[in-house]
Amino acid sequence: MRHSCVLGAVAAVLALAACGDGAATSTSDSARRYGLGRVAKPEEIAARDVDVGPDGQGLPVGSGSAAEGATIYAQKCASCHGAKGEGIAPAYPAIVGRDAGTENFAFSKDWKAPKTIGNYWPYATTVFDYVRRAMPHAAPGSLTDNEVYALTAWLLAANQVIPADASLDARSLAAVKMPYQGRFVRDNRRGGRGLR
């Protein structure tokens, strides 16, 4: 989601929540009768506005190396995803694995092929975004930004997208081009339905 979509959704929720403080912003009966919540503070909204776009917009300050990421991965990720990212099926699929060339986009012939970071994800920034918000599974959102940069570096290095001794920050991560980025087709449907 882009920032404007997220903030639009937050604003809609806040409009309903504001009714609890007597500061009704909606004239509908349903909004007035709940009487729950309060208006969110700007810092509360900012704390939840953490999405990162494909172009790197939204990446925080920080950095981390693949070597640091290997240690963090072993401590916080391997129990679910396997020691080398091979996955622990069926609940935790492989996240490491790469075809031997961009011409071998396996999914064009076999939609059941494993969708690892190295052979399927179109944007490196999406790896950062997903790990920061959803991992580790038992404690999502608990990693520092530096830990997420390090894990992202390890995952991209393990998938042979960047060198094994690489470090990442906002600028270098936004510059990473994933192997199959050009194989994806932009969704041009209006509102998610039908063609324009």
N, C-alpha and C positions, 0 to 999 in steps of 0.2 A: 504494500500500500504506500502511496505517496503521502507526504506530510499533510497536504490539504485534505485528503480523504480521511486520514486518521483524526485530524483536528475537527473536521466536520462531524464525524461520528461522536467524538468527545463532546462537542458543543450540544448535540442533540440529547445526549445523556445528561449533561449538566443542566439543560433547560428543564428537564423533568425533575432532577435532583434539587434544583433551586427552590422548588415549591415548599420544601421542608423548613426553610428559613423565612417563609412568608414573602419571599421575593419572587413570586410567580412570574415566569416569563412567557407562559402559555395561557391562553384563555380557555383551552379545552377542559371539559369536566374531568376527563381521565387524569390529566396532569395535576389538577388541584386536589383530587381526593386522596392521592397516595401519601403526601406529606412526608416523604422520606428524603434523607440525604441533606447535602449542603452544597454550596457553590465551591467548586474546586479552586485551590490556590494556584497561581501561575507556576510556582515551583513543583507542584504535584503534576500539573500537565506536562511540564518540561521533563520530569523524570520518566514519564511514560512515552514521550515522543522520541523513540530510539531507533526508528526504522532507518535502514541504509539502502539507498538506491543503487541500481546497476552502475551508475557513473561515479559512485563513491560518495555522493552527497549524504551527509549524516554520519560519516565515519568520525569517531572521536579522536582526541589526542592520545598518543600512546604508541608503543612498538613492542615487538617480540620476535625472537628468532625461532627457526625450526628446531634447533637444539633444545631450547627452553620448552618448546611445544611438545617435544618427545617425552620429556619428564612429566609434564602436566598430563599428557595423554595417558601415560602409564598409570598415573595416580587416579585420574578422574574419569577416564573414558573406556579404557581397555576392558573393564569388567563387563561392559555391554557390547562393545564393538569389536572385541578381539584384540590380541596383542599387537597385530599389524593392520588393523582395520578391515580384516577379512569378514567380519560379521559373525554373529552367533544366531544362526537361523532358528526358527523363522521370525522371531520377534525383532531382531536387530540385523538388518541386511548389511552387506559389505558396503564400506564407504571408501575403500582404497582399491584401485584397479584401473588399468588404462589399456586401451587398444593401442596397437603399434603404429598408428598413423591416422591423420584426420580423414583419410579416404575410407577408413574402416568403421564408419559410424554404424555400429551393430544394430541399432534400433530401427534402421530403415529396412532391415530384413527380419529381425526377430524382436518383437516388442517385449518379450519376456527376458531379454538380456539384462544382467545386473546394472542398475543405474547408480554407479559410483560417482564420487565428486569428479574424478579425472576423466570419466568417459561420457558424462551426461550433463553436468551442471553448466549453464551458459555464462555465468558471471561469478568471478572470485569474491566479489563483495557480498554476494548472497550467502556464501559460506560463513563469513564473519557475522552477518545479520542473524542467521539461523542459530549459530552456536551461542551468540551472546544472549538471545532471547529464550532459547529452548533447552540448552544443555548446561550441565549434565542433567540427565533425565530426572534424577531424584532431587535435584536442587537447581531448577532453571533460574537463570539470571544471577547466579551466585559468583560467576567468574568476573575478575577485574578486566578492564579493557586491555591491559597489557597481556593478561593470560589468553584472552580471545585472539589477539594478534599473533601470539606465539602458537596457539593451537591451529589457527588458520594457516600459518606458515608451515607447520609440520604436515598438515593435511595436504596442502598443495605440493609440498616437496615429496611426500610419500606417493602422490599421484603423478609424479614426474612433470608437474606443470612449472615449477620453479626449482632452482638449484637447491641441493640438500643443505647448503650452508647459508641460505638466504635469511634475511630479516625483513619484516614488513612494518610499515606505518601507513597512515592514511594515503599518502601520495603514492607509495610504491604498490600498495594493494589495489588502488584504483587503476593502476597502469597494467595489471596482470590481465592477459587475454587468455581465456580458457580455450582448450583445443577445438571444441565443437561449437563455439559461439556462433559461427556463421551458418550452422545447420538448423537453427531454430527459426520459425516463422512467427512474425509478430501477429498477435491476435487483433484483427481489425474489425471485430464485431462491435456494434454500438450497444453499450450497456450489457455486454456479455451474451447478447442474442442476435442472431441474424447478421447479415452483411450490410455494410453502409450503402 
